[in-house]
Amino acid sequence: MKQTYRINELAQGGFGIRVDFASGDIEDVLAAFSSNADAILSRFYAARGLMLIEGMHSVFERPRALVELSRLFGSEVENYHQTLTSPRFFHDSEEEILILSNEPPCNHPPPPRSHDDRLKVQFPHQVNWHSDQSYRRPPPDITLLLAVRTPPPDQGQTLVADCTSACAALTPETRERLRYLNGLHAPSWVGRSREAVEKGEPILDLLPHQRPQRHPLLRQHPVSGEQSLFVCEEKQMDFVDGPVVELETGPNGEGARLIRELLAHSTQEKFVYSHQWQVGDLLIADNRNLLHCATWYDADSYSRLMWRTTVMGNPGHEYVGERKSWTPGDGSEIMAGMDHA
C-alpha cells in the first residue's frame, strides 16, 4: 500500500511533530488523515500536543476544508458568532473561522517590538503568552492556525511553550501547593488586566455570561493523564478579584507574584518551540497544556493574515457536566456592552 503520510519530530526533546502528506491537496490530506486518525492523533498527544502540516495552500480556495479538518480533533468546532468574539474577527463565509490580521476590518496589531531587536522568548520579555480564550469555561481544547499571508520569516513568529514539561520540572512541594489553587481568567478589554488596574481604568460592568472564569493552575490532560501548568499572561488574567482566587488579589499581591513566577518558569527557552511562518503552514496546538504567543512584525510594511479554528469537547474531569459559561441564560446578546473588544 502506498504511504500517504510521514511523521517527523518537530523540535528537540520530542516536542511536536511535523506530518508530511504525500499530496498537498486538501481533499487528499483529509482522506489520509481520516483513514489514519488514531495513529496520527496518538503521535500528536505523545508529542505533547503540537503538530505542523506544511503546504496547505489549497485550503485558501475552500475554507470549509479547515473546519472539516478541525473536526478530526474534537466533537465541536466552535462557531465564533456564538462566543465572546468581536465581529471584526469574523471570516467572510465560515462562522467557525476567526481571522487575525493587521488589515481592516480586523485591525489586530502585532505585539510591541523588543527593545534590543532580539527574539527572547521568556516572560516578561515576551508578554503575550496565553491559551486561547481561557476566559471561557470550559476553555477550548485545540487551536488550528493557518498562515494565509505572512511577513518575512524572521518576523511574526509564533512561540509555543510546553507546560507539561515545565510542570514536571517544578519541585514536588511547588506542585503540591499549586494543586489547590485556581487562576482567574478574564478578557483583555474589560478593565481587569494588570495594566488596566494599575492605570485605574474603568472596570466594565459584565453580564453573568461575560464574567471572569476560574481554572486550576494545574490541569490534568484528559488523554495523556499528565499534569501541566495552566496560566496566561497579565492581559488575560483578572487582577481585580485575582489573578489567583485563593491568594492576595491585585497587581502587587501574592497571586500576581505567583503568576509571574510560573510564566517565567514555563517560557524558559528549553520549553519553547519557535515557529517561523511560511504561507500554507498549519500549526495545531493543544490549549490544555500549551501556551503560545505571537511576536512583533513590521505591520506598516507587511500584511499578516491567519485563519484560526478552535475545537472543544474533552476539556477534562474538572469540567464534566458544566454548561458553557459564555451562553446567555437571559436572552441577552453575547457581546452586549463589549463594544471595544
C-alpha positions, 0 to 999 in steps of 0.5 A: 500500500502506498504511504500517504503520510510521514511523521517527523519530530518537530523540535528537540526533546520530542516536542511536536511533530511535523506530518508530511502528506504525500499530496498537498491537496486538501481533499487528499490530506483529509482522506489520509488523515481520516483513514489514519486518525488514531495513529496520527492523533496518538503521535500528536498527544505523545508529542505533547500536543503540537503538530505542523502540516506544511503546504496547505495552500489549497485550503485558501480556495475552500475554507470549509476544508479547515473546519472539516479538518478541525473536526478530526480533533474534537466533537465541536468546532466552535462557531465564533458568532456564538462566543465572546468574539468581536465581529471584526474577527469574523471570516467572510463565509465560515462562522467557525473561522476567526481571522487575525490580521493587521488589515481592516476590518480586523485591525489586530496589531502585532505585539510591541517590538523588543527593545534590543531587536532580539527574539527572547522568548521568556516572560516578561520579555515576551508578554503575550503568552496565553491559551486561547480564550481561557476566559471561557469555561470550559476553555477550548481544547485545540487551536488550528492556525493557518498562515494565509499571508505572512511577513518575512520569516524572521518576523511574526513568529509564533512561540509555543511553550510546553507546560507539561514539561515545565510542570514536571520540572517544578519541585514536588512541594511547588506542585503540591501547593499549586494543586489547590489553587485556581487562576482567574481568567478574564478578557483583555478589554474589560478593565481587569488586566494588570495594566488596566488596574494599575492605570485605574481604568474603568472596570466594565460592568459584565453580564453573568455570561461575560464574567471572569472564569476560574481554572486550576493552575494545574490541569490534568490532560484528559488523554495523556493523564499528565499534569501541566501548568495552566496560566496566561499572561497579565492581559488575560488574567483578572487582577481585580478579584485575582489573578489567583482566587485563593491568594492576595488579589491585585497587581502587587499581591501574592497571586500576581507574584505567583503568576509571574513566577510560573510564566517565567518558569514555563517560557524558559527557552528549553520549553519553547518551540519557535515557529517561523511562518511560511504561507500554507503552514498549519500549526495545531496546538493543544490549549490544555497544556500549551501556551503560545504567543505571537511576536512583533512584525513590521505591520506598516510594511507587511500584511499578516493574515491567519485563519484560526479554528478552535475545537472543544469537547474533552476539556477534562474531569474538572469540567464534566457536566458544566454548561458553557459559561459564555451562553446567555441564560437571559436572552441577552446578546453575547457581546452586549456592552463589549463594544471595544473588544 
